[in-house]
Every structure is written in C-alpha cells, then in structure tokens.
C-alpha cells in the first residue's frame, strides 16, 4: 500500500524510476528495463509517486480506498 507504508530508500521520483527500471535485489521485484518502454516506466513511477503523496492527505487517501473497495 503505497499510500500507507513508506518506500525504503526512496526520496523522490528518480528513486522510484530506478527501482522500477532495475528492480530490487533480494526482494523478488524484477526490473522492467527492456520489458516495457521507458515512457511506461516513467508513467508507472509517476503513478506510484502520486499514491505516495496521499500519505499527507488522509481525506484523499480514504476517498481512493473507498472507491477501490467499491469495485469489488
């Protein structure tokens, strides 16, 4: 849950891009370099960063969670 748990060793968008591109050794998270286009890596990274920003806005976080729970 990117809206709740902090990302280890991530201090900004560039760190997220690096994790998505190259993966995280020992975590089971693969890298996606040469699997998806660079523009998609950046798009996913921006999305993850937007979820991470919801930690600072409990009302927006709860609205997103309510919407997602309503899709079940």
LUMLUMDREN-2810 file (N, C-alpha, C; in Angstrom, 1 decimal):
<atoms>
<atom><aa>X</aa><ch>A</ch><at>N</at><xx>0.9</xx><yy>-1.2</yy><zz>0.0</zz></atom>
<atom><aa>X</aa><ch>A</ch><at>CA</at><xx>0.0</xx><yy>0.0</yy><zz>0.0</zz></atom>
<atom><aa>X</aa><ch>A</ch><at>C</at><xx>0.9</xx><yy>1.2</yy><zz>0.0</zz></atom>
<atom><aa>X</aa><ch>A</ch><at>N</at><xx>1.1</xx><yy>1.8</yy><zz>-1.2</zz></atom>
<atom><aa>X</aa><ch>A</ch><at>CA</at><xx>2.0</xx><yy>3.0</yy><zz>-1.3</zz></atom>
<atom><aa>X</aa><ch>A</ch><at>C</at><xx>1.4</xx><yy>4.2</yy><zz>-0.6</zz></atom>
<atom><aa>X</aa><ch>A</ch><at>N</at><xx>0.1</xx><yy>4.2</yy><zz>-0.3</zz></atom>
<atom><aa>X</aa><ch>A</ch><at>CA</at><xx>-0.5</xx><yy>5.3</yy><zz>0.4</zz></atom>
<atom><aa>X</aa><ch>A</ch><at>C</at><xx>-0.3</xx><yy>5.3</yy><zz>1.9</zz></atom>
<atom><aa>X</aa><ch>A</ch><at>N</at><xx>0.3</xx><yy>4.2</yy><zz>2.4</zz></atom>
<atom><aa>X</aa><ch>A</ch><at>CA</at><xx>0.5</xx><yy>4.0</yy><zz>3.9</zz></atom>
<atom><aa>X</aa><ch>A</ch><at>C</at><xx>1.9</xx><yy>3.7</yy><zz>4.3</zz></atom>
<atom><aa>X</aa><ch>A</ch><at>N</at><xx>2.5</xx><yy>2.7</yy><zz>3.7</zz></atom>
<atom><aa>X</aa><ch>A</ch><at>CA</at><xx>3.8</xx><yy>2.2</yy><zz>4.0</zz></atom>
<atom><aa>X</aa><ch>A</ch><at>C</at><xx>4.9</xx><yy>3.0</yy><zz>3.3</zz></atom>
<atom><aa>X</aa><ch>A</ch><at>N</at><xx>5.9</xx><yy>3.4</yy><zz>4.0</zz></atom>
<atom><aa>X</aa><ch>A</ch><at>CA</at><xx>7.0</xx><yy>4.2</yy><zz>3.3</zz></atom>
<atom><aa>X</aa><ch>A</ch><at>C</at><xx>7.8</xx><yy>3.3</yy><zz>2.4</zz></atom>
<atom><aa>X</aa><ch>A</ch><at>N</at><xx>8.3</xx><yy>3.8</yy><zz>1.3</zz></atom>
<atom><aa>X</aa><ch>A</ch><at>CA</at><xx>9.2</xx><yy>3.1</yy><zz>0.4</zz></atom>
<atom><aa>X</aa><ch>A</ch><at>C</at><xx>10.6</xx><yy>3.2</yy><zz>0.9</zz></atom>
<atom><aa>X</aa><ch>A</ch><at>N</at><xx>11.3</xx><yy>2.1</yy><zz>1.1</zz></atom>
<atom><aa>X</aa><ch>A</ch><at>CA</at><xx>12.6</xx><yy>2.1</yy><zz>1.6</zz></atom>
<atom><aa>X</aa><ch>A</ch><at>C</at><xx>13.6</xx><yy>2.7</yy><zz>0.6</zz></atom>
<atom><aa>X</aa><ch>A</ch><at>N</at><xx>14.4</xx><yy>3.6</yy><zz>1.0</zz></atom>
<atom><aa>X</aa><ch>A</ch><at>CA</at><xx>15.5</xx><yy>4.2</yy><zz>0.2</zz></atom>
<atom><aa>X</aa><ch>A</ch><at>C</at><xx>14.9</xx><yy>4.9</yy><zz>-1.0</zz></atom>
<atom><aa>X</aa><ch>A</ch><at>N</at><xx>13.7</xx><yy>5.5</yy><zz>-0.9</zz></atom>
<atom><aa>X</aa><ch>A</ch><at>CA</at><xx>13.1</xx><yy>6.3</yy><zz>-1.9</zz></atom>
<atom><aa>X</aa><ch>A</ch><at>C</at><xx>12.9</xx><yy>7.7</yy><zz>-1.4</zz></atom>
<atom><aa>X</aa><ch>A</ch><at>N</at><xx>13.5</xx><yy>8.6</yy><zz>-2.1</zz></atom>
<atom><aa>X</aa><ch>A</ch><at>CA</at><xx>13.4</xx><yy>10.0</yy><zz>-1.6</zz></atom>
<atom><aa>X</aa><ch>A</ch><at>C</at><xx>12.8</xx><yy>10.9</yy><zz>-2.7</zz></atom>
<atom><aa>X</aa><ch>A</ch><at>N</at><xx>12.5</xx><yy>10.4</yy><zz>-3.8</zz></atom>
<atom><aa>X</aa><ch>A</ch><at>CA</at><xx>11.9</xx><yy>11.2</yy><zz>-4.9</zz></atom>
<atom><aa>X</aa><ch>A</ch><at>C</at><xx>11.6</xx><yy>10.3</yy><zz>-6.1</zz></atom>
<atom><aa>X</aa><ch>A</ch><at>N</at><xx>11.1</xx><yy>11.0</yy><zz>-7.1</zz></atom>
<atom><aa>X</aa><ch>A</ch><at>CA</at><xx>10.6</xx><yy>10.3</yy><zz>-8.3</zz></atom>
<atom><aa>X</aa><ch>A</ch><at>C</at><xx>11.8</xx><yy>9.5</yy><zz>-9.0</zz></atom>
<atom><aa>X</aa><ch>A</ch><at>N</at><xx>13.0</xx><yy>10.1</yy><zz>-9.0</zz></atom>
<atom><aa>X</aa><ch>A</ch><at>CA</at><xx>14.1</xx><yy>9.4</yy><zz>-9.7</zz></atom>
<atom><aa>X</aa><ch>A</ch><at>C</at><xx>14.4</xx><yy>8.1</yy><zz>-9.0</zz></atom>
<atom><aa>X</aa><ch>A</ch><at>N</at><xx>14.3</xx><yy>8.0</yy><zz>-7.7</zz></atom>
<atom><aa>X</aa><ch>A</ch><at>CA</at><xx>14.5</xx><yy>6.7</yy><zz>-7.0</zz></atom>
<atom><aa>X</aa><ch>A</ch><at>C</at><xx>13.4</xx><yy>5.7</yy><zz>-7.3</zz></atom>
<atom><aa>X</aa><ch>A</ch><at>N</at><xx>12.2</xx><yy>6.1</yy><zz>-7.5</zz></atom>
<atom><aa>X</aa><ch>A</ch><at>CA</at><xx>11.2</xx><yy>5.2</yy><zz>-7.9</zz></atom>
<atom><aa>X</aa><ch>A</ch><at>C</at><xx>11.5</xx><yy>4.7</yy><zz>-9.3</zz></atom>
<atom><aa>X</aa><ch>A</ch><at>N</at><xx>11.9</xx><yy>5.6</yy><zz>-10.2</zz></atom>
<atom><aa>X</aa><ch>A</ch><at>CA</at><xx>12.2</xx><yy>5.2</yy><zz>-11.6</zz></atom>
<atom><aa>X</aa><ch>A</ch><at>C</at><xx>13.3</xx><yy>4.1</yy><zz>-11.6</zz></atom>
<atom><aa>X</aa><ch>A</ch><at>N</at><xx>14.3</xx><yy>4.3</yy><zz>-10.7</zz></atom>
<atom><aa>X</aa><ch>A</ch><at>CA</at><xx>15.4</xx><yy>3.4</yy><zz>-10.7</zz></atom>
<atom><aa>X</aa><ch>A</ch><at>C</at><xx>14.9</xx><yy>2.0</yy><zz>-10.2</zz></atom>
<atom><aa>X</aa><ch>A</ch><at>N</at><xx>14.0</xx><yy>2.0</yy><zz>-9.2</zz></atom>
<atom><aa>X</aa><ch>A</ch><at>CA</at><xx>13.5</xx><yy>0.7</yy><zz>-8.7</zz></atom>
<atom><aa>X</aa><ch>A</ch><at>C</at><xx>12.7</xx><yy>0.0</yy><zz>-9.7</zz></atom>
<atom><aa>X</aa><ch>A</ch><at>N</at><xx>11.9</xx><yy>0.7</yy><zz>-10.4</zz></atom>
<atom><aa>X</aa><ch>A</ch><at>CA</at><xx>11.0</xx><yy>0.1</yy><zz>-11.5</zz></atom>
<atom><aa>X</aa><ch>A</ch><at>C</at><xx>11.9</xx><yy>-0.4</yy><zz>-12.6</zz></atom>
<atom><aa>X</aa><ch>A</ch><at>N</at><xx>12.9</xx><yy>0.4</yy><zz>-13.0</zz></atom>
<atom><aa>X</aa><ch>A</ch><at>CA</at><xx>13.8</xx><yy>0.1</yy><zz>-14.1</zz></atom>
<atom><aa>X</aa><ch>A</ch><at>C</at><xx>14.7</xx><yy>-1.2</yy><zz>-13.8</zz></atom>
<atom><aa>X</aa><ch>A</ch><at>N</at><xx>15.3</xx><yy>-1.2</yy><zz>-12.6</zz></atom>
<atom><aa>X</aa><ch>A</ch><at>CA</at><xx>16.3</xx><yy>-2.2</yy><zz>-12.3</zz></atom>
<atom><aa>X</aa><ch>A</ch><at>C</at><xx>15.8</xx><yy>-3.2</yy><zz>-11.3</zz></atom>
<atom><aa>X</aa><ch>A</ch><at>N</at><xx>14.7</xx><yy>-3.0</yy><zz>-10.7</zz></atom>
<atom><aa>X</aa><ch>A</ch><at>CA</at><xx>14.2</xx><yy>-4.0</yy><zz>-9.6</zz></atom>
<atom><aa>X</aa><ch>A</ch><at>C</at><xx>14.9</xx><yy>-3.7</yy><zz>-8.3</zz></atom>
<atom><aa>X</aa><ch>A</ch><at>N</at><xx>14.6</xx><yy>-4.6</yy><zz>-7.4</zz></atom>
<atom><aa>X</aa><ch>A</ch><at>CA</at><xx>15.1</xx><yy>-4.5</yy><zz>-6.0</zz></atom>
<atom><aa>X</aa><ch>A</ch><at>C</at><xx>15.7</xx><yy>-5.9</yy><zz>-5.7</zz></atom>
<atom><aa>X</aa><ch>A</ch><at>N</at><xx>17.1</xx><yy>-5.9</yy><zz>-5.6</zz></atom>
<atom><aa>X</aa><ch>A</ch><at>CA</at><xx>17.8</xx><yy>-7.2</yy><zz>-5.4</zz></atom>
<atom><aa>X</aa><ch>A</ch><at>C</at><xx>17.3</xx><yy>-7.8</yy><zz>-4.1</zz></atom>
<atom><aa>X</aa><ch>A</ch><at>N</at><xx>17.0</xx><yy>-9.1</yy><zz>-4.1</zz></atom>
<atom><aa>X</aa><ch>A</ch><at>CA</at><xx>16.7</xx><yy>-9.8</yy><zz>-2.9</zz></atom>
<atom><aa>X</aa><ch>A</ch><at>C</at><xx>15.2</xx><yy>-9.7</yy><zz>-2.5</zz></atom>
<atom><aa>X</aa><ch>A</ch><at>N</at><xx>14.4</xx><yy>-8.9</yy><zz>-3.2</zz></atom>
<atom><aa>X</aa><ch>A</ch><at>CA</at><xx>13.0</xx><yy>-8.7</yy><zz>-2.8</zz></atom>
<atom><aa>X</aa><ch>A</ch><at>C</at><xx>12.0</xx><yy>-9.5</yy><zz>-3.7</zz></atom>
<atom><aa>X</aa><ch>A</ch><at>N</at><xx>12.5</xx><yy>-10.0</yy><zz>-4.8</zz></atom>
<atom><aa>X</aa><ch>A</ch><at>CA</at><xx>11.5</xx><yy>-10.6</yy><zz>-5.7</zz></atom>
<atom><aa>X</aa><ch>A</ch><at>C</at><xx>10.9</xx><yy>-9.7</yy><zz>-6.7</zz></atom>
<atom><aa>X</aa><ch>A</ch><at>N</at><xx>11.3</xx><yy>-8.4</yy><zz>-6.6</zz></atom>
<atom><aa>X</aa><ch>A</ch><at>CA</at><xx>10.8</xx><yy>-7.4</yy><zz>-7.5</zz></atom>
<atom><aa>X</aa><ch>A</ch><at>C</at><xx>11.8</xx><yy>-7.3</yy><zz>-8.7</zz></atom>
<atom><aa>X</aa><ch>A</ch><at>N</at><xx>11.3</xx><yy>-7.7</yy><zz>-9.9</zz></atom>
<atom><aa>X</aa><ch>A</ch><at>CA</at><xx>12.2</xx><yy>-7.7</yy><zz>-11.1</zz></atom>
<atom><aa>X</aa><ch>A</ch><at>C</at><xx>12.3</xx><yy>-6.2</yy><zz>-11.6</zz></atom>
<atom><aa>X</aa><ch>A</ch><at>N</at><xx>13.3</xx><yy>-6.0</yy><zz>-12.4</zz></atom>
<atom><aa>X</aa><ch>A</ch><at>CA</at><xx>13.4</xx><yy>-4.8</yy><zz>-13.2</zz></atom>
<atom><aa>X</aa><ch>A</ch><at>C</at><xx>12.6</xx><yy>-4.9</yy><zz>-14.5</zz></atom>
<atom><aa>X</aa><ch>A</ch><at>N</at><xx>12.2</xx><yy>-3.7</yy><zz>-15.0</zz></atom>
<atom><aa>X</aa><ch>A</ch><at>CA</at><xx>11.4</xx><yy>-3.8</yy><zz>-16.2</zz></atom>
<atom><aa>X</aa><ch>A</ch><at>C</at><xx>12.1</xx><yy>-3.1</yy><zz>-17.4</zz></atom>
<atom><aa>X</aa><ch>A</ch><at>N</at><xx>13.4</xx><yy>-2.9</yy><zz>-17.2</zz></atom>
<atom><aa>X</aa><ch>A</ch><at>CA</at><xx>14.2</xx><yy>-2.3</yy><zz>-18.3</zz></atom>
<atom><aa>X</aa><ch>A</ch><at>C</at><xx>14.2</xx><yy>-3.3</yy><zz>-19.5</zz></atom>
<atom><aa>X</aa><ch>A</ch><at>N</at><xx>13.9</xx><yy>-2.9</yy><zz>-20.7</zz></atom>
<atom><aa>X</aa><ch>A</ch><at>CA</at><xx>13.8</xx><yy>-3.7</yy><zz>-21.9</zz></atom>
<atom><aa>X</aa><ch>A</ch><at>C</at><xx>12.6</xx><yy>-4.6</yy><zz>-21.9</zz></atom>
<atom><aa>X</aa><ch>A</ch><at>N</at><xx>11.7</xx><yy>-4.5</yy><zz>-20.9</zz></atom>
<atom><aa>X</aa><ch>A</ch><at>CA</at><xx>10.5</xx><yy>-5.2</yy><zz>-20.9</zz></atom>
<atom><aa>X</aa><ch>A</ch><at>C</at><xx>9.3</xx><yy>-4.3</yy><zz>-21.3</zz></atom>
<atom><aa>X</aa><ch>A</ch><at>N</at><xx>9.3</xx><yy>-3.1</yy><zz>-20.8</zz></atom>
<atom><aa>X</aa><ch>A</ch><at>CA</at><xx>8.3</xx><yy>-2.1</yy><zz>-21.2</zz></atom>
<atom><aa>X</aa><ch>A</ch><at>C</at><xx>9.1</xx><yy>-0.8</yy><zz>-21.6</zz></atom>
<atom><aa>X</aa><ch>A</ch><at>N</at><xx>8.5</xx><yy>0.0</yy><zz>-22.4</zz></atom>
<atom><aa>X</aa><ch>A</ch><at>CA</at><xx>9.2</xx><yy>1.2</yy><zz>-22.9</zz></atom>
<atom><aa>X</aa><ch>A</ch><at>C</at><xx>9.5</xx><yy>2.1</yy><zz>-21.7</zz></atom>
<atom><aa>X</aa><ch>A</ch><at>N</at><xx>10.6</xx><yy>2.9</yy><zz>-21.9</zz></atom>
<atom><aa>X</aa><ch>A</ch><at>CA</at><xx>11.0</xx><yy>3.9</yy><zz>-20.9</zz></atom>
<atom><aa>X</aa><ch>A</ch><at>C</at><xx>9.8</xx><yy>4.8</yy><zz>-20.5</zz></atom>
<atom><aa>X</aa><ch>A</ch><at>N</at><xx>9.0</xx><yy>5.2</yy><zz>-21.4</zz></atom>
<atom><aa>X</aa><ch>A</ch><at>CA</at><xx>7.9</xx><yy>6.2</yy><zz>-21.1</zz></atom>
<atom><aa>X</aa><ch>A</ch><at>C</at><xx>6.9</xx><yy>5.5</yy><zz>-20.2</zz></atom>
<atom><aa>X</aa><ch>A</ch><at>N</at><xx>6.7</xx><yy>4.2</yy><zz>-20.3</zz></atom>
<atom><aa>X</aa><ch>A</ch><at>CA</at><xx>5.8</xx><yy>3.5</yy><zz>-19.4</zz></atom>
<atom><aa>X</aa><ch>A</ch><at>C</at><xx>6.4</xx><yy>3.3</yy><zz>-18.0</zz></atom>
<atom><aa>X</aa><ch>A</ch><at>N</at><xx>7.7</xx><yy>3.2</yy><zz>-18.0</zz></atom>
<atom><aa>X</aa><ch>A</ch><at>CA</at><xx>8.4</xx><yy>3.1</yy><zz>-16.7</zz></atom>
<atom><aa>X</aa><ch>A</ch><at>C</at><xx>8.2</xx><yy>4.4</yy><zz>-15.9</zz></atom>
<atom><aa>X</aa><ch>A</ch><at>N</at><xx>8.3</xx><yy>5.5</yy><zz>-16.7</zz></atom>
<atom><aa>X</aa><ch>A</ch><at>CA</at><xx>8.1</xx><yy>6.9</yy><zz>-16.1</zz></atom>
<atom><aa>X</aa><ch>A</ch><at>C</at><xx>6.6</xx><yy>7.0</yy><zz>-15.7</zz></atom>
<atom><aa>X</aa><ch>A</ch><at>N</at><xx>5.7</xx><yy>6.6</yy><zz>-16.5</zz></atom>
<atom><aa>X</aa><ch>A</ch><at>CA</at><xx>4.3</xx><yy>6.7</yy><zz>-16.2</zz></atom>
<atom><aa>X</aa><ch>A</ch><at>C</at><xx>3.9</xx><yy>5.9</yy><zz>-14.9</zz></atom>
<atom><aa>X</aa><ch>A</ch><at>N</at><xx>4.4</xx><yy>4.7</yy><zz>-14.8</zz></atom>
<atom><aa>X</aa><ch>A</ch><at>CA</at><xx>4.2</xx><yy>3.9</yy><zz>-13.6</zz></atom>
<atom><aa>X</aa><ch>A</ch><at>C</at><xx>4.8</xx><yy>4.6</yy><zz>-12.4</zz></atom>
<atom><aa>X</aa><ch>A</ch><at>N</at><xx>6.0</xx><yy>5.1</yy><zz>-12.6</zz></atom>
<atom><aa>X</aa><ch>A</ch><at>CA</at><xx>6.7</xx><yy>5.8</yy><zz>-11.5</zz></atom>
<atom><aa>X</aa><ch>A</ch><at>C</at><xx>6.0</xx><yy>7.0</yy><zz>-11.0</zz></atom>
<atom><aa>X</aa><ch>A</ch><at>N</at><xx>5.4</xx><yy>7.8</yy><zz>-11.9</zz></atom>
<atom><aa>X</aa><ch>A</ch><at>CA</at><xx>4.6</xx><yy>9.0</yy><zz>-11.6</zz></atom>
<atom><aa>X</aa><ch>A</ch><at>C</at><xx>3.4</xx><yy>8.5</yy><zz>-10.8</zz></atom>
<atom><aa>X</aa><ch>A</ch><at>N</at><xx>2.8</xx><yy>7.4</yy><zz>-11.2</zz></atom>
<atom><aa>X</aa><ch>A</ch><at>CA</at><xx>1.6</xx><yy>6.9</yy><zz>-10.5</zz></atom>
<atom><aa>X</aa><ch>A</ch><at>C</at><xx>1.9</xx><yy>6.5</yy><zz>-9.1</zz></atom>
<atom><aa>X</aa><ch>A</ch><at>N</at><xx>3.0</xx><yy>5.7</yy><zz>-9.0</zz></atom>
<atom><aa>X</aa><ch>A</ch><at>CA</at><xx>3.4</xx><yy>5.3</yy><zz>-7.6</zz></atom>
<atom><aa>X</aa><ch>A</ch><at>C</at><xx>3.7</xx><yy>6.5</yy><zz>-6.7</zz></atom>
<atom><aa>X</aa><ch>A</ch><at>N</at><xx>4.4</xx><yy>7.5</yy><zz>-7.3</zz></atom>
<atom><aa>X</aa><ch>A</ch><at>CA</at><xx>4.6</xx><yy>8.8</yy><zz>-6.6</zz></atom>
<atom><aa>X</aa><ch>A</ch><at>C</at><xx>3.4</xx><yy>9.5</yy><zz>-6.2</zz></atom>
<atom><aa>X</aa><ch>A</ch><at>N</at><xx>2.3</xx><yy>9.5</yy><zz>-7.0</zz></atom>
<atom><aa>X</aa><ch>A</ch><at>CA</at><xx>1.1</xx><yy>10.1</yy><zz>-6.7</zz></atom>
<atom><aa>X</aa><ch>A</ch><at>C</at><xx>0.4</xx><yy>9.4</yy><zz>-5.5</zz></atom>
<atom><aa>X</aa><ch>A</ch><at>N</at><xx>0.5</xx><yy>8.1</yy><zz>-5.5</zz></atom>
<atom><aa>X</aa><ch>A</ch><at>CA</at><xx>0.0</xx><yy>7.3</yy><zz>-4.4</zz></atom>
<atom><aa>X</aa><ch>A</ch><at>C</at><xx>0.7</xx><yy>7.6</yy><zz>-3.1</zz></atom>
<atom><aa>X</aa><ch>A</ch><at>N</at><xx>2.0</xx><yy>7.7</yy><zz>-3.2</zz></atom>
<atom><aa>X</aa><ch>A</ch><at>CA</at><xx>2.9</xx><yy>8.0</yy><zz>-2.1</zz></atom>
<atom><aa>X</aa><ch>A</ch><at>C</at><xx>2.5</xx><yy>9.4</yy><zz>-1.5</zz></atom>
<atom><aa>X</aa><ch>A</ch><at>N</at><xx>2.1</xx><yy>10.3</yy><zz>-2.3</zz></atom>
<atom><aa>X</aa><ch>A</ch><at>CA</at><xx>1.8</xx><yy>11.6</yy><zz>-1.8</zz></atom>
<atom><aa>X</aa><ch>A</ch><at>C</at><xx>0.5</xx><yy>11.6</yy><zz>-1.0</zz></atom>
<atom><aa>X</aa><ch>A</ch><at>N</at><xx>-0.4</xx><yy>10.6</yy><zz>-1.2</zz></atom>
<atom><aa>X</aa><ch>A</ch><at>CA</at><xx>-1.6</xx><yy>10.5</yy><zz>-0.5</zz></atom>
<atom><aa>X</aa><ch>A</ch><at>C</at><xx>-1.4</xx><yy>10.3</yy><zz>1.0</zz></atom>
<atom><aa>X</aa><ch>A</ch><at>N</at><xx>-0.2</xx><yy>9.9</yy><zz>1.4</zz></atom>
<atom><aa>X</aa><ch>A</ch><at>CA</at><xx>0.1</xx><yy>9.8</yy><zz>2.9</zz></atom>
<atom><aa>X</aa><ch>A</ch><at>C</at><xx>-0.2</xx><yy>11.1</yy><zz>3.6</zz></atom>
<atom><aa>X</aa><ch>A</ch><at>N</at><xx>0.0</xx><yy>12.2</yy><zz>2.9</zz></atom>
<atom><aa>X</aa><ch>A</ch><at>CA</at><xx>-0.1</xx><yy>13.5</yy><zz>3.5</zz></atom>
<atom><aa>X</aa><ch>A</ch><at>C</at><xx>-1.5</xx><yy>14.0</yy><zz>3.5</zz></atom>
<atom><aa>X</aa><ch>A</ch><at>N</at><xx>-2.4</xx><yy>13.3</yy><zz>2.9</zz></atom>
<atom><aa>X</aa><ch>A</ch><at>CA</at><xx>-3.8</xx><yy>13.8</yy><zz>2.8</zz></atom>
<atom><aa>X</aa><ch>A</ch><at>C</at><xx>-4.8</xx><yy>12.6</yy><zz>3.1</zz></atom>
<atom><aa>X</aa><ch>A</ch><at>N</at><xx>-5.1</xx><yy>12.5</yy><zz>4.4</zz></atom>
<atom><aa>X</aa><ch>A</ch><at>CA</at><xx>-5.9</xx><yy>11.4</yy><zz>4.8</zz></atom>
<atom><aa>X</aa><ch>A</ch><at>C</at><xx>-7.3</xx><yy>11.3</yy><zz>4.1</zz></atom>
<atom><aa>X</aa><ch>A</ch><at>N</at><xx>-7.9</xx><yy>12.5</yy><zz>3.8</zz></atom>
<atom><aa>X</aa><ch>A</ch><at>CA</at><xx>-9.2</xx><yy>12.5</yy><zz>3.2</zz></atom>
<atom><aa>X</aa><ch>A</ch><at>C</at><xx>-9.1</xx><yy>12.0</yy><zz>1.7</zz></atom>
<atom><aa>X</aa><ch>A</ch><at>N</at><xx>-8.1</xx><yy>12.4</yy><zz>1.0</zz></atom>
<atom><aa>X</aa><ch>A</ch><at>CA</at><xx>-7.9</xx><yy>11.9</yy><zz>-0.4</zz></atom>
<atom><aa>X</aa><ch>A</ch><at>C</at><xx>-7.6</xx><yy>10.4</yy><zz>-0.4</zz></atom>
<atom><aa>X</aa><ch>A</ch><at>N</at><xx>-6.8</xx><yy>10.0</yy><zz>0.6</zz></atom>
<atom><aa>X</aa><ch>A</ch><at>CA</at><xx>-6.4</xx><yy>8.6</yy><zz>0.7</zz></atom>
<atom><aa>X</aa><ch>A</ch><at>C</at><xx>-7.6</xx><yy>7.7</yy><zz>1.0</zz></atom>
<atom><aa>X</aa><ch>A</ch><at>N</at><xx>-8.5</xx><yy>8.2</yy><zz>1.9</zz></atom>
<atom><aa>X</aa><ch>A</ch><at>CA</at><xx>-9.7</xx><yy>7.4</yy><zz>2.2</zz></atom>
<atom><aa>X</aa><ch>A</ch><at>C</at><xx>-10.6</xx><yy>7.4</yy><zz>1.1</zz></atom>
<atom><aa>X</aa><ch>A</ch><at>N</at><xx>-10.8</xx><yy>8.5</yy><zz>0.3</zz></atom>
<atom><aa>X</aa><ch>A</ch><at>CA</at><xx>-11.6</xx><yy>8.5</yy><zz>-0.9</zz></atom>
<atom><aa>X</aa><ch>A</ch><at>C</at><xx>-11.2</xx><yy>7.5</yy><zz>-1.9</zz></atom>
<atom><aa>X</aa><ch>A</ch><at>N</at><xx>-9.9</xx><yy>7.4</yy><zz>-2.1</zz></atom>
<atom><aa>X</aa><ch>A</ch><at>CA</at><xx>-9.3</xx><yy>6.4</yy><zz>-3.1</zz></atom>
<atom><aa>X</aa><ch>A</ch><at>C</at><xx>-9.6</xx><yy>5.0</yy><zz>-2.6</zz></atom>
<atom><aa>X</aa><ch>A</ch><at>N</at><xx>-9.4</xx><yy>4.7</yy><zz>-1.3</zz></atom>
<atom><aa>X</aa><ch>A</ch><at>CA</at><xx>-9.6</xx><yy>3.4</yy><zz>-0.8</zz></atom>
<atom><aa>X</aa><ch>A</ch><at>C</at><xx>-11.1</xx><yy>3.0</yy><zz>-0.9</zz></atom>
<atom><aa>X</aa><ch>A</ch><at>N</at><xx>-12.0</xx><yy>4.0</yy><zz>-0.6</zz></atom>
<atom><aa>X</aa><ch>A</ch><at>CA</at><xx>-13.4</xx><yy>3.7</yy><zz>-0.7</zz></atom>
<atom><aa>X</aa><ch>A</ch><at>C</at><xx>-13.8</xx><yy>3.4</yy><zz>-2.1</zz></atom>
<atom><aa>X</aa><ch>A</ch><at>N</at><xx>-13.2</xx><yy>4.1</yy><zz>-3.1</zz></atom>
<atom><aa>X</aa><ch>A</ch><at>CA</at><xx>-13.5</xx><yy>3.9</yy><zz>-4.5</zz></atom>
<atom><aa>X</aa><ch>A</ch><at>C</at><xx>-13.0</xx><yy>2.5</yy><zz>-4.9</zz></atom>
<atom><aa>X</aa><ch>A</ch><at>N</at><xx>-11.8</xx><yy>2.1</yy><zz>-4.5</zz></atom>
<atom><aa>X</aa><ch>A</ch><at>CA</at><xx>-11.3</xx><yy>0.8</yy><zz>-4.8</zz></atom>
<atom><aa>X</aa><ch>A</ch><at>C</at><xx>-12.1</xx><yy>-0.3</yy><zz>-4.1</zz></atom>
<atom><aa>X</aa><ch>A</ch><at>N</at><xx>-12.5</xx><yy>-0.1</yy><zz>-2.9</zz></atom>
<atom><aa>X</aa><ch>A</ch><at>CA</at><xx>-13.3</xx><yy>-1.2</yy><zz>-2.2</zz></atom>
<atom><aa>X</aa><ch>A</ch><at>C</at><xx>-14.7</xx><yy>-1.3</yy><zz>-2.8</zz></atom>
<atom><aa>X</aa><ch>A</ch><at>N</at><xx>-15.2</xx><yy>-0.3</yy><zz>-3.4</zz></atom>
<atom><aa>X</aa><ch>A</ch><at>CA</at><xx>-16.5</xx><yy>-0.3</yy><zz>-4.1</zz></atom>
<atom><aa>X</aa><ch>A</ch><at>C</at><xx>-16.5</xx><yy>-1.1</yy><zz>-5.4</zz></atom>
<atom><aa>X</aa><ch>A</ch><at>N</at><xx>-15.3</xx><yy>-1.3</yy><zz>-5.9</zz></atom>
<atom><aa>X</aa><ch>A</ch><at>CA</at><xx>-15.1</xx><yy>-2.0</yy><zz>-7.2</zz></atom>
<atom><aa>X</aa><ch>A</ch><at>C</at><xx>-15.2</xx><yy>-3.5</yy><zz>-7.1</zz></atom>
<atom><aa>X</aa><ch>A</ch><at>N</at><xx>-15.2</xx><yy>-4.0</yy><zz>-5.9</zz></atom>
<atom><aa>X</aa><ch>A</ch><at>CA</at><xx>-15.1</xx><yy>-5.5</yy><zz>-5.7</zz></atom>
<atom><aa>X</aa><ch>A</ch><at>C</at><xx>-16.4</xx><yy>-6.2</yy><zz>-6.1</zz></atom>
</atoms>
